[in-house]
Amino acid sequence: MDARADASIVDRVGEPTDGRDAGEGGDAGADVDALDEAYADVVDATDVGNVDAPDGLPTGSCSTDFGCSAPTPRCHPATHVCVACLVGPTDNCSEAQYCDPNLLSCQTGCKSNASCATGVCSADHVCVECTPGASDACPAGKFCSPQFSCIAGCKGDAACASGKCQANHDCASCLSDLECAGGRVCSTGQCLATCSPTPNCTTGFTCCGDHCADLKRDAHHCGACDTPCTASQFCSPTACKPAILANICDSPTATVLLDGLQTDDLASATIQSGLVAACAPPPTAVAVAQATSGVIHPTSGKPVAGGGNMAVTAGGPFGQLLVKYLETSGLTPLYSYYDGMVNQLRGRGNGEGGADPLVVDALQTSITDSHSFFLVETVVDPPSGTLTLIVYGISGSGTQAAAWYFVQKMLPVRASLDKSWYVYEWTDQDANQQPGDADLFTLVASSP
């Protein structure tokens, strides 16, 4: 019992009753009885060997930890029974122990990550390297296996250049070995088993070192093993070729990316049908929404298609994610600029004083439904080897004019188009606000 509580009660018992109590019919004996009861309550609350049950609870019950002592110092809030420990951060167990939720007793094992010198605390209270899940604490390029160890592979979509992590922890359309699990390596955009020391490549692939490669479209092994294409080349079915307009029919597949803007998507359809009609043999051409294409990352626009599949975009960086990515990454020879008053197409740092040279510098008021400028351009993304055909105008009508001119005037003479980009000015001559043979198309600039 607390000595101070004991002394306080004794002092009060020893006090005489004052005259007011006696004069008003107060009973000094009753006062003493009340103090005796208070004294007994204090003794009961502190003498755990003789606990009186809290009001409404069976004898032997507790209401707080003060009613319990070792070896069962905790009062269970639901059962009101004294137990050895309670599950939670203050479980009354040592750092090397945890409170078993069934036994409510301290058992050997970690209680939290802080209990582990390295790694994390598993649900079984064992210190392990990691626990499976999106936040598994494994470094980039690894995920937590069911055996609680970090192994190579993707843990979620964010770990993949394509934005798609598959159920087996391989990235769809991989760009590096770090995007593959289970000992597989990135082989021409897909995760496959290594081919060393025993070559085991599937039909159409050749063993180059320990990677299977499709020599018809692999930018690192184009035409032959260890024959990489340069940053301005793409891999055709026969060899690396310059990314110029003359070679756009050398890609066996073309994926037209739709950005959902009506003008751009109409222009896309024009280009798709034009490629199929003009190229011999015609490419396998499909049109898909850009976010679900598998050709680019669905939010960043980073290309992942690789060689053999030309990405086709109608529309500028406002709507086309791939165009925005290529321009902002500095991979295109030209990029667009607009400040609300002036529309520009700029080059890359070769102007006076190192400034980006102006190819087009047009006031917004000069861009109408009957007058615009447009760009036709080919560019390669070196990390993936993806060839992209870019066609867009400064305005929606300019994009329509660009698609028409590309199909009607450029594709038929593509063999002579030995540049990577061309910029034209379009003026509607017959006032129908549609591109056609009667209109004026003037070449502004072009370059390798």
C-alpha positions, 0 to 999 in steps of 0.5 A, a space after each residue: 500500500 502507498 504510505 502516503 495514502 495510508 498516512 492521509 487516511 490516518 490523519 483524517 481519521 484522527 481529526 475531531 469533528 467540528 462543531 458544525 457537524 455536531 450542531 447540525 446533527 452530524 454523526 461523527 461515528 458515520 464519518 469514521 465508518 466512511 473513512 474506514 471504507 476508503 481505507 479498505 478500498 485503497 488496500 484492495 486496489 494495491 494489494 493484488 493478492 486480495 483484489 476485489 472485483 471492479 463494479 459489475 465484474 466477477 471476483 478476480 477480474 481487473 480493470 487496469 494494469 494496476 490490478 495485476 502483477 508479475 508474472 501476469 502484469 497486464 490487464 486484458 481490456 476485453 476479458 478483464 483477466 491478468 495476462 503475461 502480455 498484450 499484442 502491440 508495440 507495448 507488449 511487455 515483452 523484451 526486444 527479442 520476444 513478441 506477444 503470442 496472440 493466442 497464448 498471450 505470453 512472450 515467445 522468442 522472435 522479432 516483434 517488428 522490423 526494429 527488432 531485426 539487425 538486417 532485413 524485416 520481421 515476417 508475419 511469423 516473427 522471424 527476421 528475413 531479407 524481405 516480405 513479399 508485396 509491392 513494398 517489399 524493401 528489395 532494391 530496383 530490379 528485384 522482388 521478394 520471393 515466397 522464400 523471403 529473399 530478393 531475386 531478379 525480376 519486377 515487383 510492379 508496373 513501375 519497375 518496367 520500361 513498358 509499364 507492365 510487370 507480368 505475373 511471373 515478374 518478367 517485364 513485357 517488352 523488356 529493355 534490360 536483363 534487370 527486367 527479367 526474373 528466374 535467371 532469364 535475360 532480355 532477348 530482343 525485347 522479351 525475357 528468355 532463358 540464356 543460351 549458354 553453355 547449351 544453345 536452346 533458342 527458339 525458331 527465328 532466334 540465334 544465340 549471341 553470347 548468352 542471349 537469344 537474338 532475332 537478327 532481323 530486328 535486334 538493334 544490338 545484333 542486327 543481321 549478325 551477332 554483335 553488330 549494333 546499329 548506331 543512334 541514327 539507324 534502325 534494324 531492318 530485316 537485312 541490316 542496320 539502315 539510316 532512319 531517313 524517309 527513304 527507308 520507312 517501308 523497311 519495317 515489317 510492322 507499323 503500329 499507329 498510335 491514336 491519341 484520341 484527338 479527332 483531327 490526329 486520329 483522322 490523319 492517322 488513318 490516312 497515314 496507315 492506309 497510305 503505308 499499306 498501299 505504297 510499301 511493297 511488301 506492305 507492312 502489317 499495320 495496326 492502329 491502337 490507343 497509345 496508352 494500351 499499345 504496348 509500344 510505349 510506356 502508357 504514361 511517360 511515352 518512352 518507346 519499347 517496341 524495338 526494331 521491326 515495329 515502326 511507331 507512327 504518330 500523327 499529331 504533336 507533343 500536346 496529344 502524342 505521348 511518344 512525340 512529347 517524350 522524344 522531343 523533351 528527351 532531346 532525341 528529335 532533331 526538331 522540337 516545337 515551341 509555343 508561348 501563346 503568341 508565337 509558334 516555332 519549330 526549333 533545331 538543336 543548339 547550332 544557331 548563333 551563340 549556340 542557341 537553338 536555330 529557328 526553322 519556323 517562327 510564325 505568329 499565332 495570328 498567321 496560323 489559320 484553317 487555311 494556312 499552317 506549317 508541318 513537320 515530317 520526321 523519322 527518329 530512332 530511340 537508341 535504348 530500345 532501337 524503336 523507329 518512329 515516324 512523326 507527322 504533325 502540323 502547328 495546327 489541326 488543319 496543318 496535321 491534316 495537310 501533313 498527312 495528305 502531303 506525306 501519303 500523296 506526294 512523299 511516299 510515291 517518291 520516297 526513294 529520293 527522300 534521303 533526309 530525316 526531316 522535312 518542314 513545309 508551309 501549307 496554304 489553302 489555294 482553293 478556299 475549301 480548308 482541305 489539303 489537295 492538289 490545288 494547294 500550295 506546299 512550300 519546302 521550308 527546310 530539311 536535313 539529314 
